[in-house]
Amino acid sequence: MKKAHILLAGSCLCSIIFGSVNTYAYTPEKLPTSQSSDHWKVKIDEPDVKDLKDNDEFNTYSIDVRNLGGQVYDATVEIYRDEPNTNTKAELITYKIPDSQNFFHHQNQPISVDAKKIEVVVTWKEEPFRVMKDGKKYPARKFKQAFLFPQN
């Protein structure tokens, strides 16, 4: 019986000494930040023009989208923010990247301080068209990638 008490006391002591466990919750990076994939890099950063008036209604960011992959066609960048208390998203920008370019830059985008998320959607085609066996040309397959950024 005495051995059982010593064993129990030793176990409790060891669990107190060695049992402290640190846990961390995942917190997404706050803006400014960037995300990238095999095809695209999206960076939301400080605005290019620094002398903007302070505004309690909007935060202002610069937004860069860069193609990291090969040649793309019909690339389009769409930027949305969420609407408070709904699942609806409001469009901020839609921009078609010229085929001769591999990037998009917007220098000063105001985004409501009430918005919790900014979504950047990039769509593109990897070929200008598809040629079928019969020789007819059809639109190429479209690809899409979305990047979510928490604002607050």
N, C-alpha and C positions, 0 to 999 in steps of 0.2 A: 504494500500500500504506500509506503514511504517512497519507493521508486516511482510509482505512478504520479505522486505529487511533484517530485523533482522533475520528472519528464514533462509534466503539464506546465510547470512554472518556467522551465527552460524553453519550451516551445513558445509560450507567450512572450517571453523576453526576446527571443530571436525574431518573432514576427513583428514586435514593436521596433526593434533596432533595424532590421533589414527589410521590413515590409512597407516602408514608405514608397508610394508609387506616384510619380508625377504624371498627370494627364494634361493634355493640351487639346483644346478644341480647334478645329480648322477654321481659320479666319481668312477669307479671300483678301488679296491685296487691295488696298484702297487706291483710288486714282491719285496721281498718275501711275500708270502701269502699262505692261504690254503682254500680249499672248501671241503664240505662234504655233503653226502646224507645219506639215510637210509642204503645203502650198502657199500659205500666207502668214505675214506678220502684221499684227494690228497693235498700234501704240497710241494710247491716250495720254497726253502730256500737258504741261503748262501751256497757256496760250502764247502765240508768237508775239503779240502786242501786249506788253506788260503794263502800259499806262491806261488800261481800261478803268472806267469808274467802278468803285465798289458797289455791288448790287446784292441785296439780301434775297432776291428772287431767283438769281441765276448763278451757276458756276460756269466758267468759260474754260474750254480746253482746246488744244490742237489735236487733230486726229490724223494719223498716218496709216495707210494700208499699203503693204508692199508684197509683190509677187516673189516668192522664194523658189518657185518651180520653173518649169519650162514655159514656152510660148503659150499664151492663152488668148482666147477670142471672146468678144462680147462680155467682157468682165464688167460687173456692176457692183457698186458699194451702196448699201442701204443702211442708214443709221436710225435707230428707234430709241425712245425712252418709254418707260412704263407710265401709266396713268394711275394716280393714287386711288386706292380702294377698288380697283377693277383689274381684270385680266387683259385689258386693252392696252395696246402700245401705239404711241403717236410717232409718226414719221418725222424725222428731222431733216434728212438729206437723202436724195437718190442721185448717184453720179455714175455715168458710164465712163469707164477708163478707156481711152483710145487704145487700139490694138498695138500701136507703136510705143506705148508707155507701159511700164510695169509697176506703177505706184499711183497713189492718190494722196493728196495732202490738203487738209482744211485747217486754216490757221487759227480761227477763233470761233468755236461753236458754243453758243450759250445753251446750257441745259438746266432746266428747272431744279431748284434745290429739293423739291418734293419728289423728284424721280429717284428711285432706289436702284434701278438697273439701267444700263445702257447696253443695247444689243447692236452689234455690227454684223451685218449679213453680207457675204460676198458670194456672188454667183458668176459662173464662167463656163466656157466651152473649151475643150482641149483640142478641138479641130474646127475649122470654119464650117464644114458640112460633111456629110457622109455620102459616099457613092455606093449605090446598091449594085447587085450583079447585073441588073438590066441597064446600068449606066446612068440612072436617074439620081439626081442630087437631092438629099433630104437634110433638114436641119440636124446638126450634131446634138449629142446628148448634153444636157445642161447639168452642172454640178453646183452644189451649195455648201457653204460652211458658215456657221454662226459662232460668234464670240460674245460672251456675256461678261460685263464688267459691273461690279457693285459700285455705286457712287458714295454711299454713306456708310 
